């Protein structure tokens, strides 16, 4: 039962960071430069 609880916490967290990384990567490709100082870390958008 404890395993399911840990899984219920970890899966959405991993999914969130993977999706955020994918979005940031797409924004950087579109802009053609590194957006580290310009991007909102919570939404992945400028």
PyMOL Python script that loads the backbone (N, CA, C, O; Angstrom):
from pymol import cmd

cmd.read_pdbstr("""\
ATOM      1  N   UNK A   1       0.823  -1.198   0.000  1.00  0.00           N
ATOM      2  CA  UNK A   1       0.000   0.000   0.000  1.00  0.00           C
ATOM      3  C   UNK A   1       0.866   1.260   0.000  1.00  0.00           C
ATOM      4  O   UNK A   1       0.547   2.240  -0.673  1.00  0.00           O
ATOM      5  N   UNK A   2       1.954   1.226   0.754  1.00  0.00           N
ATOM      6  CA  UNK A   2       2.851   2.376   0.816  1.00  0.00           C
ATOM      7  C   UNK A   2       3.496   2.616  -0.554  1.00  0.00           C
ATOM      8  O   UNK A   2       3.745   3.759  -0.940  1.00  0.00           O
ATOM      9  N   UNK A   3       3.760   1.537  -1.276  1.00  0.00           N
ATOM     10  CA  UNK A   3       4.335   1.644  -2.612  1.00  0.00           C
ATOM     11  C   UNK A   3       3.412   2.428  -3.545  1.00  0.00           C
ATOM     12  O   UNK A   3       3.878   3.254  -4.330  1.00  0.00           O
ATOM     13  N   UNK A   4       2.112   2.171  -3.460  1.00  0.00           N
ATOM     14  CA  UNK A   4       1.150   2.888  -4.305  1.00  0.00           C
ATOM     15  C   UNK A   4       1.101   4.371  -3.968  1.00  0.00           C
ATOM     16  O   UNK A   4       0.943   5.210  -4.855  1.00  0.00           O
ATOM     17  N   UNK A   5       1.235   4.691  -2.693  1.00  0.00           N
ATOM     18  CA  UNK A   5       1.240   6.096  -2.273  1.00  0.00           C
ATOM     19  C   UNK A   5       2.455   6.817  -2.849  1.00  0.00           C
ATOM     20  O   UNK A   5       2.336   7.922  -3.378  1.00  0.00           O
ATOM     21  N   UNK A   6       3.619   6.187  -2.742  1.00  0.00           N
ATOM     22  CA  UNK A   6       4.848   6.782  -3.279  1.00  0.00           C
ATOM     23  C   UNK A   6       4.737   6.930  -4.794  1.00  0.00           C
ATOM     24  O   UNK A   6       5.146   7.947  -5.356  1.00  0.00           O
ATOM     25  N   UNK A   7       4.189   5.924  -5.444  1.00  0.00           N
ATOM     26  CA  UNK A   7       3.995   5.966  -6.888  1.00  0.00           C
ATOM     27  C   UNK A   7       3.040   7.089  -7.283  1.00  0.00           C
ATOM     28  O   UNK A   7       3.254   7.768  -8.287  1.00  0.00           O
ATOM     29  N   UNK A   8       1.987   7.281  -6.490  1.00  0.00           N
ATOM     30  CA  UNK A   8       1.011   8.339  -6.772  1.00  0.00           C
ATOM     31  C   UNK A   8       1.622   9.727  -6.634  1.00  0.00           C
ATOM     32  O   UNK A   8       1.122  10.680  -7.231  1.00  0.00           O
ATOM     33  N   UNK A   9       2.677   9.855  -5.869  1.00  0.00           N
ATOM     34  CA  UNK A   9       3.371  11.135  -5.717  1.00  0.00           C
ATOM     35  C   UNK A   9       4.431  11.310  -6.803  1.00  0.00           C
ATOM     36  O   UNK A   9       4.540  12.384  -7.394  1.00  0.00           O
ATOM     37  N   UNK A  10       5.203  10.271  -7.067  1.00  0.00           N
ATOM     38  CA  UNK A  10       6.333  10.379  -7.991  1.00  0.00           C
ATOM     39  C   UNK A  10       5.933  10.481  -9.461  1.00  0.00           C
ATOM     40  O   UNK A  10       6.529  11.259 -10.206  1.00  0.00           O
ATOM     41  N   UNK A  11       4.947   9.721  -9.882  1.00  0.00           N
ATOM     42  CA  UNK A  11       4.575   9.716 -11.302  1.00  0.00           C
ATOM     43  C   UNK A  11       4.138  11.105 -11.782  1.00  0.00           C
ATOM     44  O   UNK A  11       4.639  11.558 -12.811  1.00  0.00           O
ATOM     45  N   UNK A  12       3.239  11.796 -11.095  1.00  0.00           N
ATOM     46  CA  UNK A  12       2.874  13.141 -11.565  1.00  0.00           C
ATOM     47  C   UNK A  12       4.039  14.135 -11.518  1.00  0.00           C
ATOM     48  O   UNK A  12       4.136  15.009 -12.380  1.00  0.00           O
ATOM     49  N   UNK A  13       4.916  14.011 -10.530  1.00  0.00           N
ATOM     50  CA  UNK A  13       6.058  14.924 -10.431  1.00  0.00           C
ATOM     51  C   UNK A  13       7.006  14.721 -11.605  1.00  0.00           C
ATOM     52  O   UNK A  13       7.466  15.692 -12.204  1.00  0.00           O
ATOM     53  N   UNK A  14       7.300  13.475 -11.938  1.00  0.00           N
ATOM     54  CA  UNK A  14       8.172  13.185 -13.078  1.00  0.00           C
ATOM     55  C   UNK A  14       7.512  13.655 -14.374  1.00  0.00           C
ATOM     56  O   UNK A  14       8.173  14.229 -15.239  1.00  0.00           O
ATOM     57  N   UNK A  15       6.219  13.412 -14.501  1.00  0.00           N
ATOM     58  CA  UNK A  15       5.473  13.831 -15.693  1.00  0.00           C
ATOM     59  C   UNK A  15       5.529  15.353 -15.850  1.00  0.00           C
ATOM     60  O   UNK A  15       5.736  15.856 -16.954  1.00  0.00           O
ATOM     61  N   UNK A  16       5.348  16.076 -14.763  1.00  0.00           N
ATOM     62  CA  UNK A  16       5.374  17.544 -14.778  1.00  0.00           C
ATOM     63  C   UNK A  16       6.724  18.074 -15.258  1.00  0.00           C
ATOM     64  O   UNK A  16       6.780  18.930 -16.141  1.00  0.00           O
ATOM     65  N   UNK A  17       7.807  17.566 -14.678  1.00  0.00           N
ATOM     66  CA  UNK A  17       9.133  18.063 -15.057  1.00  0.00           C
ATOM     67  C   UNK A  17       9.511  17.661 -16.479  1.00  0.00           C
ATOM     68  O   UNK A  17      10.198  18.413 -17.170  1.00  0.00           O
ATOM     69  N   UNK A  18       9.076  16.496 -16.921  1.00  0.00           N
ATOM     70  CA  UNK A  18       9.346  16.086 -18.303  1.00  0.00           C
ATOM     71  C   UNK A  18       8.597  16.987 -19.282  1.00  0.00           C
ATOM     72  O   UNK A  18       9.159  17.411 -20.291  1.00  0.00           O
ATOM     73  N   UNK A  19       7.336  17.278 -18.986  1.00  0.00           N
ATOM     74  CA  UNK A  19       6.546  18.148 -19.857  1.00  0.00           C
ATOM     75  C   UNK A  19       7.098  19.566 -19.856  1.00  0.00           C
ATOM     76  O   UNK A  19       7.138  20.217 -20.900  1.00  0.00           O
ATOM     77  N   UNK A  20       7.521  20.046 -18.704  1.00  0.00           N
ATOM     78  CA  UNK A  20       8.090  21.389 -18.606  1.00  0.00           C
ATOM     79  C   UNK A  20       9.393  21.478 -19.393  1.00  0.00           C
ATOM     80  O   UNK A  20       9.628  22.458 -20.098  1.00  0.00           O
ATOM     81  N   UNK A  21      10.228  20.468 -19.275  1.00  0.00           N
ATOM     82  CA  UNK A  21      11.480  20.444 -20.030  1.00  0.00           C
ATOM     83  C   UNK A  21      11.244  20.404 -21.528  1.00  0.00           C
ATOM     84  O   UNK A  21      11.961  21.046 -22.296  1.00  0.00           O
ATOM     85  N   UNK A  22      10.239  19.651 -21.938  1.00  0.00           N
ATOM     86  CA  UNK A  22       9.903  19.571 -23.361  1.00  0.00           C
ATOM     87  C   UNK A  22       9.420  20.922 -23.872  1.00  0.00           C
ATOM     88  O   UNK A  22       9.784  21.336 -24.973  1.00  0.00           O
ATOM     89  N   UNK A  23       8.609  21.605 -23.085  1.00  0.00           N
ATOM     90  CA  UNK A  23       8.091  22.909 -23.501  1.00  0.00           C
ATOM     91  C   UNK A  23       9.207  23.952 -23.567  1.00  0.00           C
ATOM     92  O   UNK A  23       9.257  24.747 -24.505  1.00  0.00           O
ATOM     93  N   UNK A  24      10.093  23.952 -22.585  1.00  0.00           N
ATOM     94  CA  UNK A  24      11.213  24.900 -22.579  1.00  0.00           C
ATOM     95  C   UNK A  24      12.116  24.639 -23.780  1.00  0.00           C
ATOM     96  O   UNK A  24      12.581  25.578 -24.426  1.00  0.00           O
ATOM     97  N   UNK A  25      12.362  23.378 -24.077  1.00  0.00           N
ATOM     98  CA  UNK A  25      13.189  23.031 -25.231  1.00  0.00           C
ATOM     99  C   UNK A  25      12.556  23.546 -26.522  1.00  0.00           C
ATOM    100  O   UNK A  25      13.255  24.071 -27.389  1.00  0.00           O
ATOM    101  N   UNK A  26      11.252  23.398 -26.650  1.00  0.00           N
ATOM    102  CA  UNK A  26      10.556  23.888 -27.845  1.00  0.00           C
ATOM    103  C   UNK A  26      10.631  25.408 -27.940  1.00  0.00           C
ATOM    104  O   UNK A  26      10.832  25.954 -29.025  1.00  0.00           O
ATOM    105  N   UNK A  27      10.470  26.095 -26.807  1.00  0.00           N
ATOM    106  CA  UNK A  27      10.562  27.564 -26.799  1.00  0.00           C
ATOM    107  C   UNK A  27      11.961  28.023 -27.212  1.00  0.00           C
ATOM    108  O   UNK A  27      12.104  28.993 -27.956  1.00  0.00           O
ATOM    109  N   UNK A  28      12.989  27.326 -26.730  1.00  0.00           N
ATOM    110  CA  UNK A  28      14.362  27.701 -27.074  1.00  0.00           C
ATOM    111  C   UNK A  28      14.658  27.441 -28.549  1.00  0.00           C
ATOM    112  O   UNK A  28      15.360  28.226 -29.187  1.00  0.00           O
ATOM    113  N   UNK A  29      14.126  26.342 -29.094  1.00  0.00           N
ATOM    114  CA  UNK A  29      14.321  26.074 -30.516  1.00  0.00           C
ATOM    115  C   UNK A  29      13.642  27.146 -31.357  1.00  0.00           C
ATOM    116  O   UNK A  29      14.197  27.609 -32.353  1.00  0.00           O
ATOM    117  N   UNK A  30      12.433  27.539 -30.950  1.00  0.00           N
ATOM    118  CA  UNK A  30      11.691  28.560 -31.688  1.00  0.00           C
ATOM    119  C   UNK A  30      12.418  29.902 -31.645  1.00  0.00           C
ATOM    120  O   UNK A  30      12.466  30.616 -32.646  1.00  0.00           O
ATOM    121  N   UNK A  31      12.979  30.243 -30.494  1.00  0.00           N
ATOM    122  CA  UNK A  31      13.684  31.514 -30.336  1.00  0.00           C
ATOM    123  C   UNK A  31      15.091  31.454 -30.923  1.00  0.00           C
ATOM    124  O   UNK A  31      15.659  32.487 -31.278  1.00  0.00           O
ATOM    125  N   UNK A  32      15.650  30.266 -31.027  1.00  0.00           N
ATOM    126  CA  UNK A  32      16.990  30.109 -31.568  1.00  0.00           C
ATOM    127  C   UNK A  32      18.093  30.514 -30.615  1.00  0.00           C
ATOM    128  O   UNK A  32      19.216  30.791 -31.037  1.00  0.00           O
ATOM    129  N   UNK A  33      17.777  30.551 -29.320  1.00  0.00           N
ATOM    130  CA  UNK A  33      18.799  30.910 -28.329  1.00  0.00           C
ATOM    131  C   UNK A  33      18.436  30.332 -26.967  1.00  0.00           C
ATOM    132  O   UNK A  33      17.342  29.801 -26.775  1.00  0.00           O
ATOM    133  N   UNK A  34      19.366  30.443 -26.028  1.00  0.00           N
ATOM    134  CA  UNK A  34      19.152  29.980 -24.662  1.00  0.00           C
ATOM    135  C   UNK A  34      18.279  30.991 -23.926  1.00  0.00           C
ATOM    136  O   UNK A  34      18.595  32.181 -23.909  1.00  0.00           O
ATOM    137  N   UNK A  35      17.204  30.542 -23.329  1.00  0.00           N
ATOM    138  CA  UNK A  35      16.266  31.436 -22.651  1.00  0.00           C
ATOM    139  C   UNK A  35      16.314  31.297 -21.131  1.00  0.00           C
ATOM    140  O   UNK A  35      15.330  31.592 -20.453  1.00  0.00           O
ATOM    141  N   UNK A  36      17.440  30.856 -20.595  1.00  0.00           N
ATOM    142  CA  UNK A  36      17.549  30.595 -19.159  1.00  0.00           C
ATOM    143  C   UNK A  36      17.168  31.793 -18.297  1.00  0.00           C
ATOM    144  O   UNK A  36      16.517  31.626 -17.266  1.00  0.00           O
ATOM    145  N   UNK A  37      17.559  32.988 -18.700  1.00  0.00           N
ATOM    146  CA  UNK A  37      17.285  34.177 -17.890  1.00  0.00           C
ATOM    147  C   UNK A  37      15.951  34.828 -18.221  1.00  0.00           C
ATOM    148  O   UNK A  37      15.526  35.744 -17.517  1.00  0.00           O
ATOM    149  N   UNK A  38      15.287  34.380 -19.272  1.00  0.00           N
ATOM    150  CA  UNK A  38      14.062  35.036 -19.723  1.00  0.00           C
ATOM    151  C   UNK A  38      12.795  34.228 -19.472  1.00  0.00           C
ATOM    152  O   UNK A  38      11.695  34.777 -19.541  1.00  0.00           O
ATOM    153  N   UNK A  39      12.927  32.944 -19.184  1.00  0.00           N
ATOM    154  CA  UNK A  39      11.763  32.066 -19.160  1.00  0.00           C
ATOM    155  C   UNK A  39      11.177  31.938 -17.752  1.00  0.00           C
ATOM    156  O   UNK A  39      11.908  31.969 -16.762  1.00  0.00           O
ATOM    157  N   UNK A  40       9.871  31.797 -17.674  1.00  0.00           N
ATOM    158  CA  UNK A  40       9.180  31.580 -16.406  1.00  0.00           C
ATOM    159  C   UNK A  40       9.323  30.101 -16.044  1.00  0.00           C
ATOM    160  O   UNK A  40       8.832  29.251 -16.787  1.00  0.00           O
ATOM    161  N   UNK A  41       9.975  29.765 -14.933  1.00  0.00           N
ATOM    162  CA  UNK A  41      10.220  28.359 -14.602  1.00  0.00           C
ATOM    163  C   UNK A  41       8.964  27.575 -14.227  1.00  0.00           C
ATOM    164  O   UNK A  41       9.004  26.346 -14.182  1.00  0.00           O
ATOM    165  N   UNK A  42       7.858  28.254 -13.957  1.00  0.00           N
ATOM    166  CA  UNK A  42       6.639  27.558 -13.560  1.00  0.00           C
ATOM    167  C   UNK A  42       5.780  27.170 -14.753  1.00  0.00           C
ATOM    168  O   UNK A  42       5.057  26.175 -14.696  1.00  0.00           O
ATOM    169  N   UNK A  43       5.848  27.944 -15.838  1.00  0.00           N
ATOM    170  CA  UNK A  43       5.008  27.666 -16.997  1.00  0.00           C
ATOM    171  C   UNK A  43       5.797  27.215 -18.203  1.00  0.00           C
ATOM    172  O   UNK A  43       5.240  26.585 -19.103  1.00  0.00           O
ATOM    173  N   UNK A  44       7.087  27.522 -18.244  1.00  0.00           N
ATOM    174  CA  UNK A  44       7.893  27.167 -19.399  1.00  0.00           C
ATOM    175  C   UNK A  44       7.719  28.131 -20.550  1.00  0.00           C
ATOM    176  O   UNK A  44       8.166  27.853 -21.663  1.00  0.00           O
ATOM    177  N   UNK A  45       7.075  29.263 -20.304  1.00  0.00           N
ATOM    178  CA  UNK A  45       6.859  30.269 -21.346  1.00  0.00           C
ATOM    179  C   UNK A  45       7.549  31.565 -20.955  1.00  0.00           C
ATOM    180  O   UNK A  45       7.933  31.762 -19.802  1.00  0.00           O
ATOM    181  N   UNK A  46       7.696  32.434 -21.925  1.00  0.00           N
ATOM    182  CA  UNK A  46       8.327  33.729 -21.647  1.00  0.00           C
ATOM    183  C   UNK A  46       7.416  34.640 -20.889  1.00  0.00           C
ATOM    184  O   UNK A  46       7.793  35.769 -20.575  1.00  0.00           O
TER     185      UNK A  46
END
""", "prot")
cmd.dss("prot")
cmd.show_as("cartoon", "prot")
cmd.util.cbc("prot")
cmd.orient("prot")
